[in-house]
Amino acid sequence: MFLRRHIHLILKKQYLKKEDPKDLWDVLKQRFNNVHDVQLPELTARWETIRLLDFTKVEDYNQAMLDLQAEHSFCGVDKSE
């Protein structure tokens, strides 16, 4: 089973009794699907406090903004301002 082979050893031990890959996938999804909810407040705070004056180069500022925008997109929020 591909999924069981590539998960962390501790997770393997915790979900050893799950035989069906679909059941294992559902349990893992239920456990880790809230990552977006946890990251979103921190990302929003970083988005609101980022300033051009905090960077020595405009290129670095632009890269930081693009990274934040990509992380927001990953969480399902479209930031473009």
C-alpha positions in Angstrom: 0.0 0.0 0.0 1.6 3.2 -1.2 0.1 5.5 1.4 1.1 3.4 4.4 4.6 3.1 3.1 5.2 6.9 3.0 3.6 8.2 6.2 5.6 8.9 9.3 6.4 5.9 11.6 4.4 7.3 14.5 1.3 7.7 12.3 1.8 4.2 11.1 1.7 2.9 14.6 -1.4 5.0 15.5 -3.4 3.9 12.5 -2.1 0.3 12.2 -5.6 -1.1 12.5 -6.9 0.8 9.4 -6.7 -1.8 6.7 -8.6 0.0 4.0 -6.7 2.8 2.3 -9.8 4.9 2.0 -10.4 4.7 5.7 -6.8 5.6 6.4 -7.1 8.6 4.1 -10.3 9.8 5.7 -8.9 9.6 9.2 -5.7 11.4 8.2 -7.7 14.1 6.3 -9.9 14.6 9.4 -6.9 15.0 11.6 -4.8 17.3 9.4 -7.4 19.2 7.3 -7.4 22.1 9.7 -3.9 23.3 8.8 -5.4 26.1 6.8 -7.5 27.3 9.8 -4.4 27.4 11.9 -2.1 29.2 9.4 -4.6 31.8 8.3 -4.6 34.2 11.3 -0.8 34.3 11.3 -0.6 34.9 7.5 -3.2 37.6 7.7 -1.2 39.4 10.5 2.0 39.1 8.4 0.1 40.5 5.4 -1.2 43.5 7.3 2.2 44.4 8.9 4.6 43.9 6.0 6.2 47.2 4.9 8.6 48.2 2.1 10.7 50.0 4.6 11.5 46.8 6.4 13.5 45.5 3.4 16.8 46.7 1.9 15.8 45.8 -1.7 12.5 46.2 -3.5 13.1 42.7 -4.9 13.2 41.2 -1.4 9.9 42.9 -0.6 8.3 41.7 -3.8 9.4 38.2 -3.1 8.0 38.3 0.4 4.7 39.6 -0.9 4.6 36.9 -3.5 5.3 34.2 -0.9 2.6 35.6 1.3 0.1 35.6 -1.6 1.0 32.0 -2.4 0.5 30.9 1.2 -2.9 32.7 1.3 -3.9 31.0 -2.0 -2.9 27.7 -0.4 -5.3 28.4 2.4 -8.1 29.3 -0.1 -8.0 33.1 0.4 -7.3 35.3 -2.6 -5.2 38.3 -1.6 -4.3 40.8 -4.3 -4.1 44.2 -2.7 
